[in-house]
Amino acid sequence: MKDLKKKAIRLWHVVANSGQCNGCGGVFDNWNGGVCDACKAIGRG
């Protein structure tokens, strides 16, 4: 259970400074989210 808590905290920390693409679900550092350029290029998202 401790490992799970550590993982959740680490995951939250990563998500705190990054954004997730609404199209592909990829997580990118230092980005505010929305739709990534690759998804925009193929019209996804």
C-alpha positions in Angstrom: 0.0 0.0 0.0 2.9 2.4 0.8 4.3 1.9 -2.8 0.9 2.8 -4.3 0.8 6.0 -2.3 4.3 6.9 -3.4 3.4 6.2 -7.0 0.2 8.4 -6.7 2.2 11.3 -5.2 4.9 11.0 -7.9 2.2 10.8 -10.6 0.5 13.9 -9.2 3.8 15.7 -9.1 4.4 14.9 -12.8 0.9 16.0 -13.8 1.3 19.2 -11.8 3.9 20.6 -14.2 2.6 19.0 -17.4 -0.5 18.8 -19.6 -2.3 15.9 -21.2 -3.5 15.9 -24.8 -7.2 15.6 -25.2 -6.7 13.7 -28.5 -4.1 11.0 -27.8 -3.7 11.2 -24.0 0.0 11.9 -24.2 1.5 13.8 -21.2 3.9 16.6 -22.1 6.2 18.4 -19.6 5.8 22.2 -19.1 2.6 22.3 -21.3 -0.8 23.5 -20.3 -2.8 20.8 -22.1 -5.3 20.9 -24.8 -4.5 19.1 -28.1 -0.9 18.4 -29.1 0.5 19.4 -32.5 0.5 15.8 -33.8 -3.2 15.4 -33.1 -4.0 18.9 -34.6 -2.1 17.8 -37.7 -4.4 14.8 -38.2 -7.5 16.5 -37.0 -7.9 14.5 -33.8 -9.1 16.1 -30.6 
